[in-house]
Amino acid sequence: MLQIVIPAYNEEGRLPRTLRDLRRHVAAHRGVLGRVEVLVVDNASTDRTAEVARAADSSALPVRVLRCARRGKGAAVRAGLLASDADLVCFMDADGATGLDAMEEAWRRLLLGADVVIGSRALAGSDTEARHCRTRSAGAAAYRRLAGRLVPGVADTQCGFKFFRGDLVRRVVGEMRTGGFSFDVELLVLLLAAGARIEEIPVTWTDVPGSTFVPARHGAGAFVELASIAWRRRAFERPVPAAAPAATAVPLPVALPLGGHG
């Protein structure tokens, strides 16, 4: 069984289409994916996010709604992963920015022995579309350089499309302390420290309007989170293999965002 965690903060506008697309994709690839359940984590939304998520529940694609009172995408993903009980678990963004056609490859890699499979916009074969100002692009480039030092071998830490062995991710995610947008980095650091084999796969990614990541509000905090992760890393770090290169990495388009609820 595969459980899909979707963190959602005020996503009543974008979440319904994402769930519809997901239901159609799962139905078309049932022979490969098998049973799939969605866990939507309502991250203290003030709109109808929980209502539209419950309305999408169906026998074709069961949808459960969880409540996470602690604000922050990292907190929501942590809550969803801890609530999961499937052999294979993933999380993806509520905006559906990453094409679902990569799901089957991620599933295949896990079955072949990978512990973690993450979508990467930095690999040859990826198709990305981003529209951001020059200031945000420069900030994203600096962030990637720093994140790369914490997670060697991973070209794109921030793509919201990550698949895991359920038992492994549940074992380490409880140690995660980052509640904001840098949570991906800390989770990958913890997984590498646990000896996880991480592989990246190319994805199709489109910048969907309405992101909750606002550089002026969240940018500085993301860098502070990286510094905190680097400090905590020393407490549990031990020599482990670097992430397994899945394909040839190419430079990320400078406009790609740091990450967000979508």
FISELUM-208644 format. One record per residue (C-alpha): x, y, z; residue number from 1; residue in one letter. Coordinates in pm, whole numbers. Layout:
FISELUM-208644
X:Y:Z:NUM:a;
...
This chain:
FISELUM-208644
0:0:0:1:m;
111:356:-74:2:l;
3:649:141:3:q;
40:1002:6:4:i;
79:1286:256:5:v;
-31:1627:129:6:i;
35:1924:361:7:p;
-224:2194:303:8:a;
-254:2548:433:9:y;
-545:2750:289:10:n;
-553:2534:-25:11:e;
-928:2528:-96:12:e;
-859:2675:-440:13:g;
-582:2443:-562:14:r;
-631:2120:-369:15:l;
-948:1994:-548:16:p;
-777:1982:-887:17:r;
-472:1810:-740:18:t;
-691:1541:-581:19:l;
-891:1495:-904:20:r;
-572:1453:-1106:21:d;
-435:1213:-847:22:l;
-753:1002:-848:23:r;
-743:972:-1228:24:r;
-375:886:-1230:25:h;
-409:621:-962:26:v;
-706:466:-1143:27:a;
-510:453:-1469:28:a;
-207:292:-1301:29:h;
-376:71:-1043:30:r;
-191:-235:-1173:31:g;
141:-78:-1078:32:v;
55:131:-772:33:l;
-196:-100:-606:34:g;
-385:43:-308:35:r;
-335:414:-252:36:v;
-464:639:26:37:e;
-423:1015:65:38:v;
-361:1184:400:39:l;
-436:1556:370:40:v;
-283:1741:666:41:v;
-480:2060:727:42:d;
-217:2294:866:43:n;
-444:2525:1071:44:a;
-614:2657:758:45:s;
-866:2939:788:46:t;
-1053:2850:469:47:d;
-1242:2541:345:48:r;
-933:2324:292:49:t;
-1054:2043:520:50:a;
-1403:2052:368:51:e;
-1289:2023:7:52:v;
-1048:1745:103:53:a;
-1325:1542:269:54:r;
-1547:1599:-33:55:a;
-1282:1431:-251:56:a;
-1292:1107:-51:57:d;
-1402:815:-268:58:s;
-1367:440:-302:59:s;
-1137:502:-599:60:a;
-904:713:-385:61:l;
-967:724:-10:62:p;
-884:1063:143:63:v;
-838:1116:516:64:r;
-804:1460:672:65:v;
-567:1514:964:66:l;
-536:1832:1168:67:r;
-198:1984:1253:68:c;
-230:2283:1484:69:a;
141:2367:1470:70:r;
193:2603:1179:71:r;
456:2529:915:72:g;
492:2292:623:73:k;
754:2087:805:74:g;
524:2038:1101:75:a;
241:1926:871:76:a;
458:1678:680:77:v;
599:1541:1006:78:r;
247:1487:1142:79:a;
135:1314:824:80:g;
435:1082:805:81:l;
399:986:1171:82:l;
29:910:1116:83:a;
103:682:820:84:s;
121:304:849:85:d;
186:190:492:86:a;
494:8:366:87:d;
558:291:120:88:l;
487:657:195:89:v;
534:979:4:90:c;
454:1345:33:91:f;
369:1587:-242:92:m;
257:1949:-259:93:d;
-106:2055:-262:94:a;
-64:2257:-581:95:d;
22:1956:-796:96:g;
331:2131:-935:97:a;
516:1803:-994:98:t;
387:1581:-1272:99:g;
237:1254:-1151:100:l;
396:1056:-1432:101:d;
704:1015:-1209:102:a;
511:813:-949:103:m;
560:479:-1119:104:e;
936:528:-1148:105:e;
960:625:-782:106:a;
759:315:-689:107:w;
984:97:-905:108:r;
1302:236:-745:109:r;
1169:162:-397:110:l;
1081:-194:-494:111:l;
1432:-237:-637:112:l;
1596:-142:-308:113:g;
1609:235:-271:114:a;
1511:361:74:115:d;
1422:709:-47:116:v;
1335:838:-394:117:v;
1304:1211:-450:118:i;
1192:1413:-747:119:g;
1465:1640:-875:120:s;
1431:1941:-1102:121:r;
1809:1942:-1140:122:a;
1853:1619:-1336:123:l;
1890:1581:-1708:124:a;
1549:1485:-1839:125:g;
1358:1710:-1601:126:s;
1120:1965:-1751:127:d;
1080:2276:-1536:128:t;
893:2600:-1570:129:e;
946:2879:-1318:130:a;
865:3247:-1308:131:r;
1032:3444:-1030:132:h;
1199:3778:-977:133:c;
1576:3824:-983:134:r;
1599:3873:-606:135:t;
1418:3548:-532:136:r;
1632:3367:-789:137:s;
1954:3487:-624:138:a;
1828:3383:-283:139:g;
1731:3039:-409:140:a;
2076:2987:-563:141:a;
2248:3077:-234:142:a;
2013:2849:-42:143:y;
2088:2555:-272:144:r;
2462:2598:-222:145:r;
2426:2586:156:146:l;
2176:2299:153:147:a;
2408:2102:-74:148:g;
2678:2108:195:149:r;
2439:1946:442:150:l;
2311:1682:201:151:v;
2601:1588:-30:152:p;
2501:1412:-347:153:g;
2145:1546:-356:154:v;
2101:1800:-635:155:a;
1754:1930:-541:156:d;
1649:1913:-176:157:t;
1334:2124:-209:158:q;
1115:1954:-469:159:c;
791:1854:-296:160:g;
780:1500:-434:161:f;
951:1248:-206:162:k;
892:874:-156:163:f;
1012:661:137:164:f;
1018:319:293:165:r;
750:368:554:166:g;
927:200:844:167:d;
1245:401:788:168:l;
1090:746:754:169:v;
865:693:1056:170:r;
1171:597:1259:171:r;
1362:917:1184:172:v;
1096:1182:1128:173:v;
1020:1201:1498:174:g;
1366:1356:1543:175:e;
1286:1634:1296:176:m;
1262:1976:1461:177:r;
1234:2209:1163:178:t;
877:2327:1120:179:g;
929:2564:829:180:g;
1033:2545:466:181:f;
1379:2393:530:182:s;
1233:2075:677:183:f;
1324:1879:360:184:d;
1692:1936:431:185:v;
1671:1816:791:186:e;
1470:1509:691:187:l;
1729:1415:429:188:l;
2012:1475:678:189:v;
1842:1240:925:190:l;
1784:977:658:191:l;
2147:987:545:192:l;
2260:959:907:193:a;
2044:647:933:194:a;
2226:498:634:195:g;
1945:544:383:196:a;
2004:487:14:197:r;
1866:798:-158:198:i;
1802:817:-531:199:e;
1680:1110:-741:200:e;
1458:1093:-1047:201:i;
1380:1360:-1308:202:p;
1037:1521:-1295:203:v;
815:1760:-1482:204:t;
758:2066:-1267:205:w;
542:2373:-1326:206:t;
531:2685:-1112:207:d;
167:2708:-1001:208:v;
52:3057:-889:209:p;
-51:3096:-527:210:g;
257:2970:-342:211:s;
252:3028:33:212:t;
629:3089:28:213:f;
682:3467:39:214:v;
1052:3558:15:215:p;
1021:3878:219:216:a;
843:3690:497:217:r;
1003:3344:487:218:h;
1342:3382:315:219:g;
1551:3484:616:220:a;
1384:3220:831:221:g;
1477:2949:583:222:a;
1846:3040:615:223:f;
1820:3047:995:224:v;
1667:2699:980:225:e;
1961:2577:772:226:l;
2202:2706:1035:227:a;
2007:2526:1308:228:s;
2007:2204:1106:229:i;
2384:2229:1058:230:a;
2430:2271:1434:231:w;
2207:1975:1524:232:r;
2359:1759:1254:233:r;
2677:1718:1456:234:r;
2486:1538:1730:235:a;
2376:1244:1518:236:f;
2608:1249:1219:237:e;
2819:946:1139:238:r;
2996:843:818:239:p;
2735:722:569:240:v;
2729:675:193:241:p;
2634:982:-6:242:a;
2308:977:-195:243:a;
2319:742:-492:244:a;
2341:936:-821:245:p;
2035:839:-1024:246:a;
2119:1044:-1330:247:a;
2342:1324:-1449:248:t;
2267:1646:-1266:249:a;
2240:1971:-1456:250:v;
2236:2324:-1307:251:p;
1899:2416:-1160:252:l;
1722:2707:-1329:253:p;
1804:3002:-1107:254:v;
1437:3093:-1074:255:a;
1331:2778:-892:256:l;
1188:2858:-548:257:p;
1317:2728:-219:258:l;
996:2537:-163:259:g;
656:2586:-11:260:g;
311:2445:28:261:h;
298:2476:-345:262:g;
